[in-house]
């Protein structure tokens, strides 16, 4: 099993991609098959380019800077424009164009080996439409009420629309919540300071600020702490909670942990 680690934004190195797309596109590969058997993750920059493709992966995206644009639907007639903090979910088989104006995004994809050519993928139809979650529309619920301070979460990608990845934004402020991951997870800090303590007696502290990325393999005991911390989490599998807990009665809200 791989170990938990932190990638600081100032240590990230970008390489130009899709040079024939006009404008500029570059990517910093963060998580791949060398450490993960499930999730692929990277940060990408799109500025004045247009990249046409049919996805061979499910993908959760959060916008970090600029204006990120996805064109999809018949004749690419549906235009999605996303700003900082907006989240986009799309599934394998989606035909689209990636565009942007000084856009910087973090994305997580499943499967980790999506780059391998699969002839069967050419006939795959997307399981859902492309979802655009605007940050201004997100509603948060308080969690970990005994952890001190304040912690909250907004569940975005759930089993209702995904069979692979989940996506959540959470906040931690002066709280300390014990947890053990029942999933692989990649996350990125969107604001404040997130502190993740792991190791024996939680003596190892990973302090993540804006743009820093954290990888947590399944089975990692940890403590989540934060100072006005905001973090975008992408775990696999999407139904991890239902695999480890009894089925909940229908009246229970999905946010109940």
Secondary structure as UniProt FT lines:
FT   STRAND          5..7
FT   HELIX           9..11
FT   STRAND          15..16
FT   HELIX           19..21
FT   STRAND          24..31
FT   TURN            33..35
FT   STRAND          40..47
FT   STRAND          50..54
FT   STRAND          58..72
FT   HELIX           74..76
FT   STRAND          78..82
FT   TURN            84..85
FT   STRAND          87..90
FT   TURN            92..93
FT   STRAND          95..110
FT   TURN            112..115
FT   HELIX           119..123
FT   STRAND          131..133
FT   HELIX           135..137
FT   STRAND          141..143
FT   TURN            145..146
FT   STRAND          150..157
FT   TURN            159..161
FT   STRAND          167..173
FT   STRAND          176..180
FT   STRAND          184..198
FT   HELIX           200..202
FT   STRAND          204..208
FT   TURN            210..211
FT   STRAND          213..216
FT   TURN            218..219
FT   STRAND          221..236
FT   TURN            238..239
FT   HELIX           240..244
FT   TURN            250..251
FT   TURN            254..255
//
